[in-house]
Amino acid sequence: MPSERAKTKNELRDLGFRERLDKLSHEISQMKAALVYHLPPDRKKAALAWKDLQLASKEVSAKWSGPSALEEIRAQRDK
């Protein structure tokens, strides 16, 4: 059975490891964000996403039975 002192030393070492791991995880996420920001955009993917958004918008508009967007904005301003 480990002594109380050895147990405390192990806990401190584990805490240091966790802190280093947290710092590394944070640095990796920052590097990933920087990399994504600097990559050239995929034009085909962007065009397809825009086309999908336009189709979805038309479908939603066709099924919409609530107030118009303009009426909703006016109602929100009146609040």
mmCIF file of the C-alpha atoms, coordinates in Angstrom:
data_MODEL
# 
_entry.id   MODEL 
# 
loop_
_atom_site.group_PDB 
_atom_site.id 
_atom_site.type_symbol 
_atom_site.label_atom_id 
_atom_site.label_alt_id 
_atom_site.label_comp_id 
_atom_site.label_asym_id 
_atom_site.label_entity_id 
_atom_site.label_seq_id 
_atom_site.pdbx_PDB_ins_code 
_atom_site.Cartn_x 
_atom_site.Cartn_y 
_atom_site.Cartn_z 
_atom_site.occupancy 
_atom_site.B_iso_or_equiv 
_atom_site.pdbx_formal_charge 
_atom_site.auth_seq_id 
_atom_site.auth_comp_id 
_atom_site.auth_asym_id 
_atom_site.auth_atom_id 
_atom_site.pdbx_PDB_model_num 
ATOM 1  C CA . MET A 1 1  ? 0.000   0.000  0.000   1.00 0.00 ? 1  MET A CA 1 
ATOM 2  C CA . PRO A 1 2  ? 1.540   3.361  -0.984  1.00 0.00 ? 2  PRO A CA 1 
ATOM 3  C CA . SER A 1 3  ? 2.355   5.821  1.703   1.00 0.00 ? 3  SER A CA 1 
ATOM 4  C CA . GLU A 1 4  ? 0.399   9.070  2.025   1.00 0.00 ? 4  GLU A CA 1 
ATOM 5  C CA . ARG A 1 5  ? 3.406   11.012 0.729   1.00 0.00 ? 5  ARG A CA 1 
ATOM 6  C CA . ALA A 1 6  ? 3.779   8.792  -2.366  1.00 0.00 ? 6  ALA A CA 1 
ATOM 7  C CA . LYS A 1 7  ? 0.063   9.078  -3.024  1.00 0.00 ? 7  LYS A CA 1 
ATOM 8  C CA . THR A 1 8  ? 0.235   12.890 -2.898  1.00 0.00 ? 8  THR A CA 1 
ATOM 9  C CA . LYS A 1 9  ? 3.282   12.898 -5.190  1.00 0.00 ? 9  LYS A CA 1 
ATOM 10 C CA . ASN A 1 10 ? 1.419   10.756 -7.744  1.00 0.00 ? 10 ASN A CA 1 
ATOM 11 C CA . GLU A 1 11 ? -1.601  13.047 -7.575  1.00 0.00 ? 11 GLU A CA 1 
ATOM 12 C CA . LEU A 1 12 ? 0.617   16.072 -8.231  1.00 0.00 ? 12 LEU A CA 1 
ATOM 13 C CA . ARG A 1 13 ? 2.268   14.332 -11.161 1.00 0.00 ? 13 ARG A CA 1 
ATOM 14 C CA . ASP A 1 14 ? -1.162  13.404 -12.588 1.00 0.00 ? 14 ASP A CA 1 
ATOM 15 C CA . LEU A 1 15 ? -2.329  17.005 -12.192 1.00 0.00 ? 15 LEU A CA 1 
ATOM 16 C CA . GLY A 1 16 ? 0.733   18.253 -14.089 1.00 0.00 ? 16 GLY A CA 1 
ATOM 17 C CA . PHE A 1 17 ? 0.060   15.720 -16.834 1.00 0.00 ? 17 PHE A CA 1 
ATOM 18 C CA . ARG A 1 18 ? -3.563  16.839 -17.124 1.00 0.00 ? 18 ARG A CA 1 
ATOM 19 C CA . GLU A 1 19 ? -2.554  20.491 -17.300 1.00 0.00 ? 19 GLU A CA 1 
ATOM 20 C CA . ARG A 1 20 ? -0.020  19.746 -20.034 1.00 0.00 ? 20 ARG A CA 1 
ATOM 21 C CA . LEU A 1 21 ? -2.601  17.679 -21.907 1.00 0.00 ? 21 LEU A CA 1 
ATOM 22 C CA . ASP A 1 22 ? -5.150  20.512 -21.658 1.00 0.00 ? 22 ASP A CA 1 
ATOM 23 C CA . LYS A 1 23 ? -2.555  22.981 -22.942 1.00 0.00 ? 23 LYS A CA 1 
ATOM 24 C CA . LEU A 1 24 ? -1.649  20.706 -25.856 1.00 0.00 ? 24 LEU A CA 1 
ATOM 25 C CA . SER A 1 25 ? -5.304  20.191 -26.733 1.00 0.00 ? 25 SER A CA 1 
ATOM 26 C CA . HIS A 1 26 ? -5.839  23.933 -26.748 1.00 0.00 ? 26 HIS A CA 1 
ATOM 27 C CA . GLU A 1 27 ? -2.781  24.509 -28.946 1.00 0.00 ? 27 GLU A CA 1 
ATOM 28 C CA . ILE A 1 28 ? -3.917  21.816 -31.388 1.00 0.00 ? 28 ILE A CA 1 
ATOM 29 C CA . SER A 1 29 ? -7.361  23.380 -31.698 1.00 0.00 ? 29 SER A CA 1 
ATOM 30 C CA . GLN A 1 30 ? -5.741  26.784 -32.344 1.00 0.00 ? 30 GLN A CA 1 
ATOM 31 C CA . MET A 1 31 ? -3.509  25.272 -35.010 1.00 0.00 ? 31 MET A CA 1 
ATOM 32 C CA . LYS A 1 32 ? -6.503  23.587 -36.631 1.00 0.00 ? 32 LYS A CA 1 
ATOM 33 C CA . ALA A 1 33 ? -8.440  26.869 -36.692 1.00 0.00 ? 33 ALA A CA 1 
ATOM 34 C CA . ALA A 1 34 ? -5.468  28.691 -38.220 1.00 0.00 ? 34 ALA A CA 1 
ATOM 35 C CA . LEU A 1 35 ? -5.016  25.988 -40.832 1.00 0.00 ? 35 LEU A CA 1 
ATOM 36 C CA . VAL A 1 36 ? -8.678  25.992 -41.819 1.00 0.00 ? 36 VAL A CA 1 
ATOM 37 C CA . TYR A 1 37 ? -8.637  29.787 -42.022 1.00 0.00 ? 37 TYR A CA 1 
ATOM 38 C CA . HIS A 1 38 ? -5.654  29.770 -44.385 1.00 0.00 ? 38 HIS A CA 1 
ATOM 39 C CA . LEU A 1 39 ? -6.741  26.936 -46.666 1.00 0.00 ? 39 LEU A CA 1 
ATOM 40 C CA . PRO A 1 40 ? -8.089  27.979 -50.039 1.00 0.00 ? 40 PRO A CA 1 
ATOM 41 C CA . PRO A 1 41 ? -11.867 27.606 -50.211 1.00 0.00 ? 41 PRO A CA 1 
ATOM 42 C CA . ASP A 1 42 ? -13.324 24.608 -51.997 1.00 0.00 ? 42 ASP A CA 1 
ATOM 43 C CA . ARG A 1 43 ? -15.359 26.420 -54.625 1.00 0.00 ? 43 ARG A CA 1 
ATOM 44 C CA . LYS A 1 44 ? -17.300 23.341 -55.756 1.00 0.00 ? 44 LYS A CA 1 
ATOM 45 C CA . LYS A 1 45 ? -18.291 22.492 -52.203 1.00 0.00 ? 45 LYS A CA 1 
ATOM 46 C CA . ALA A 1 46 ? -19.324 26.093 -51.509 1.00 0.00 ? 46 ALA A CA 1 
ATOM 47 C CA . ALA A 1 47 ? -21.402 26.262 -54.702 1.00 0.00 ? 47 ALA A CA 1 
ATOM 48 C CA . LEU A 1 48 ? -23.143 22.985 -53.849 1.00 0.00 ? 48 LEU A CA 1 
ATOM 49 C CA . ALA A 1 49 ? -23.885 24.171 -50.306 1.00 0.00 ? 49 ALA A CA 1 
ATOM 50 C CA . TRP A 1 50 ? -25.360 27.425 -51.653 1.00 0.00 ? 50 TRP A CA 1 
ATOM 51 C CA . LYS A 1 51 ? -27.518 25.517 -54.151 1.00 0.00 ? 51 LYS A CA 1 
ATOM 52 C CA . ASP A 1 52 ? -28.760 23.200 -51.375 1.00 0.00 ? 52 ASP A CA 1 
ATOM 53 C CA . LEU A 1 53 ? -29.585 26.215 -49.201 1.00 0.00 ? 53 LEU A CA 1 
ATOM 54 C CA . GLN A 1 54 ? -31.577 27.843 -52.000 1.00 0.00 ? 54 GLN A CA 1 
ATOM 55 C CA . LEU A 1 55 ? -33.555 24.640 -52.620 1.00 0.00 ? 55 LEU A CA 1 
ATOM 56 C CA . ALA A 1 56 ? -34.283 24.210 -48.919 1.00 0.00 ? 56 ALA A CA 1 
ATOM 57 C CA . SER A 1 57 ? -35.355 27.848 -48.697 1.00 0.00 ? 57 SER A CA 1 
ATOM 58 C CA . LYS A 1 58 ? -37.844 27.379 -51.534 1.00 0.00 ? 58 LYS A CA 1 
ATOM 59 C CA . GLU A 1 59 ? -39.253 24.238 -49.883 1.00 0.00 ? 59 GLU A CA 1 
ATOM 60 C CA . VAL A 1 60 ? -39.679 25.965 -46.522 1.00 0.00 ? 60 VAL A CA 1 
ATOM 61 C CA . SER A 1 61 ? -41.253 29.026 -48.134 1.00 0.00 ? 61 SER A CA 1 
ATOM 62 C CA . ALA A 1 62 ? -43.761 26.856 -49.996 1.00 0.00 ? 62 ALA A CA 1 
ATOM 63 C CA . LYS A 1 63 ? -44.828 25.142 -46.754 1.00 0.00 ? 63 LYS A CA 1 
ATOM 64 C CA . TRP A 1 64 ? -44.804 28.285 -44.560 1.00 0.00 ? 64 TRP A CA 1 
ATOM 65 C CA . SER A 1 65 ? -48.187 29.292 -43.194 1.00 0.00 ? 65 SER A CA 1 
ATOM 66 C CA . GLY A 1 66 ? -47.120 31.752 -40.496 1.00 0.00 ? 66 GLY A CA 1 
ATOM 67 C CA . PRO A 1 67 ? -46.612 35.508 -40.708 1.00 0.00 ? 67 PRO A CA 1 
ATOM 68 C CA . SER A 1 68 ? -44.300 36.883 -43.356 1.00 0.00 ? 68 SER A CA 1 
ATOM 69 C CA . ALA A 1 69 ? -40.746 37.746 -42.399 1.00 0.00 ? 69 ALA A CA 1 
ATOM 70 C CA . LEU A 1 70 ? -41.583 41.435 -42.661 1.00 0.00 ? 70 LEU A CA 1 
ATOM 71 C CA . GLU A 1 71 ? -44.562 41.057 -40.306 1.00 0.00 ? 71 GLU A CA 1 
ATOM 72 C CA . GLU A 1 72 ? -42.452 39.088 -37.830 1.00 0.00 ? 72 GLU A CA 1 
ATOM 73 C CA . ILE A 1 73 ? -39.727 41.740 -37.818 1.00 0.00 ? 73 ILE A CA 1 
ATOM 74 C CA . ARG A 1 74 ? -42.295 44.477 -37.221 1.00 0.00 ? 74 ARG A CA 1 
ATOM 75 C CA . ALA A 1 75 ? -43.810 42.485 -34.353 1.00 0.00 ? 75 ALA A CA 1 
ATOM 76 C CA . GLN A 1 76 ? -40.370 42.013 -32.763 1.00 0.00 ? 76 GLN A CA 1 
ATOM 77 C CA . ARG A 1 77 ? -39.659 45.752 -33.000 1.00 0.00 ? 77 ARG A CA 1 
ATOM 78 C CA . ASP A 1 78 ? -42.966 46.556 -31.327 1.00 0.00 ? 78 ASP A CA 1 
ATOM 79 C CA . LYS A 1 79 ? -42.020 44.437 -28.298 1.00 0.00 ? 79 LYS A CA 1 
# 
